[in-house]
Amino acid sequence: MKKIKFIAFIAVLASFFLGVSFKASASSPSLSVNNVYTTSSSVTGTATKGVSIIVRNSNKNTIATSTADSQTGKFSADLHTNLKANQKLYVYARKSSTSYFYRIITVKAPQTTTATTTSSSNATSSSSSSKSTASTSASSSKLTINEPTGKWYSGNNNGYRVVTTFSQSTGLNQALYKNGKFQKKLINYASYKVTTYSKAFWKITYRERGSKTTQAFYLRFTDNTHFIIVNKANNGLKVKYGNAPYHYYKFVLVNNK
């Protein structure tokens, strides 16, 4: 009789722990990540609505962040660094420090038309670096922008937005806004010149009106109407504008006049 009671007690105890485990698993965010290629400018997918999305490299450094849409769960985390074929990315969907889920994504080289005409042995023997170079060249060849002339808006950073204007008549001007209200001028009527290392990678050297000091920043175009701030090695760079917190900034062209 005692033996039967003991077995029943163990069964209840086991069901209790199984129930806790099931609840913990069920409360973890869902996450689906689309293929990422060496030419990708963002990591996209679908996750539990409203969760934070964090993309890290194999060194556990965060290289992109986003938030899953509160209505659809879709997300797009802009990348601010170059990717290599077979590189591992760790994509996290995070509700809190104790509730998260992640997937390991392997970066792929983009498929090319020549790849379908070669044998599988030839395809595997070709180096990933040559594929990456070819894909980068193909991506750059689509760029037709020759001058940065126009007004460029940055993405929103905790309410802050940077407006950068390149003009042939008034030079380079840059201002910081918060929640749509002007905060301060960052660059004032500066003469500037453009150094192009490639179609996508540019250096902007400028000197503000009344100043004898020249300064510079680097940018990389992801297409004809978007650029991101990078360092001189063409890697994504966190920048601090005025009182705004450090952030990876991506700019979009809103007026090309």
N, C-alpha and C positions, 0 to 999 in steps of 0.2 A: 504494500500500500504506500509506504514511504517512497519506494522507488518510483512509483507512478506519479506521485506528487512532485518529486524532484525533476522528473522528465518534463512534466507540464510547466514547471517553473522555468526551466531552461528554454523551452519553446517560446514562452511569453517574453523572456528576456531577449531572445534572439530576434523575435519579431519587432521588439521595441527598437533595437539598434538598427535593424534593416530599415525601419520606418524613418529614422533620423537620417540615415545615409541617403535614402530616396529623396527626402525633402531637400537636403543640401544639394543634391545633383539637379533636382528640378528647379532650384532657385538660381542656378548658374546661368549667365547670359548665353544666348545662342549666337552663333557666328558663322557666316559663310563668306569666304574671300575669293574674289575673282583672280584669274591668272595674272601674274605680274611679270612684265618683260623688261629687258634692259632699256627699252625706249619709253617705259611707263613714266608718267609725270605724277602719278598718284596711285594709292592703293585703294581699291573700291570693293564693295560687297554689301552684305545685309547682316544686321545684328538685332538684338533686342532693342526696341525703341528707346531712344534717349541715353543709351549707355555711352561711356567714353571709349574711344578707339585709340589705341597706342601701338605704334609700329617701332620695333627695336631691331637693331642689327645683332650679329652674333656676339658682339662685345657688350651687349645689353644697353647700348646707347640709344636713346630715343631719337628717331629721325623723322617722325611724322605723328601728328595727332589730329583727331577729329571727334565728332559726336554723331551717333546714329540718329537719323531723322526721327522726330517725335511722332510722326504720322506713319511713315513707311518703313523705318528702320534702315534705310539705305544710307551709306556713308561714302565719303571720298576724302582720303587723307593725302594732302599734297606732299610730295617728296621734295626734299631740298638737298639731295645728294645723288651722285651718279651710281647706277647699279651695275653689277657684273653678273654674267651668266653663272648659274649654280650657286649664287650667293643665298644664304639663308636669312629670311625675315621672320620675326616673331610678332604676330599680330594679335593683340589682346582686345577683348571686349570686357570692359570693367564696370561693374556696378559700385563696388567698394573695394577696400583693401583685402576683404575676406571673400568677396564674391566676384569671380572673374573666370574667363575661359580664353584660351589662346590656341592658335594654330601656327604651325611652322610652314612657311611658304618658300619654295625654291624658285628663285628668279630664272626666267627662261629667256633664251635668245629668240628674237622674233623669227617666224618662219618666212623664208624668202622663196621666190619662184624657182631659183636655181636648185634649191634643196629638193624639190620634187623630181628633178630630172637626174639627180645623182644617185648612186647606189647607197645603201645604208652604211656600208663599210666606209665609203668616202666621206659620208656626212659625219660620222663619228670621229674620223681622223682629222677633220679640219679643226683648227684651234678656235677656242671660244673668243680669244682676243680679236681675231680677224673678223668674226661674226659681229662682235660688239662694235668694232670700228666701222664696218659696213653699214650696220643699222643706224649708228650715230650720224654717218654721212648722209644716209637716206633721209633721216629726220631733219637734219640741218638744211638739206636741199629744198625742203618745202618752205623755208623761211624766205620772205621777199622783202622784209623790212630793212631799210638802209639808213633811216634817220629816226631818232626817238621822238620827233616833234609831236606834241599833243599833251593832253592832260591824262594822268594815270592815277587811279585810285587804288590804295592798298586794301587788303581784306580787313575785316573788323577784328581788333585785338582788345578785348575787354572794353568795348565802347570807343576805343581810339581808332582813328583812321588817318593815314598819311596821304596827302595829295601832292603829287610831283608833276610840275609842268615844264616841259622843254619847249622853248619858243625861239625862233630865229631873231625876233625883235627885242624881247625882254629877257632873254637868257634862261637860266635854270632857276626855278623857284620851287620851294617846298614848304608846306605848312602842315601843322598837326591839328586835328579836330577831335573832339570827344562828344559823342552822342549828337553829332551834327553841328556843334558849336566850336568856333575858332578858338584855339588855345594859344599857339605861338607860331612865329615864322621860324623855320629851320634853316632854309637857305634863301638868301635875299639877292635877287637880280645878279646872279653869277654868270660870268662868261664860262663857257665849257667847251671841251673837245672830246671826241669819241675815238677810242682806239679799239679796233675790232680784231680779236685774236681768231675768231671764226664767225660764221654767220650768226651763231647763237650766243657767243661769249664776248661781252664788251666791257671795256673799262671807261668810266666817265671821270675825267679830270676837270675840276672847276675852281674858280677863284671868285669869291663874292665881291660885290662892288665896294670899293674903299679898302679892301684887304690886299696885302702883299703875299699872303700865304695861299698855296694851292692845296687842295684836298682831292681825294678820289674815292670812288666806290665801284664795285663790280656787279654786273647783272648778267643773268642768263635767260634768254628768251625760250619759252616752252612752246610758243606759237607766235603768230604775228601780232597778237593783241594781249599777250601776257608775258611778264618777266618776273623772276625771283631774284632776291639779293643774295649774292654769293661772295666768297672770298677770292683771293687771287689764284687759288688752286681750283677754282670753279666748283667749290663745295658749298652747300647751303650754309648760311650764316645767320645766327640770331643777332638782331639789331635792336638798339634802344633809341627811340626817338623821344626826346623831351622827357615827360613824366610817364610815358607809356612803358609797360614792362617789356623785357626782352622778348622777342618773338621772331619767328621765321615769316618774313613778309613776301606776299605775292601781289603784284600790281596788275591791274587790267586797264586797257585803254578805253576811255569813255568819250574822248573828243580828240580827233586827230588834226585839229586846226590850231 
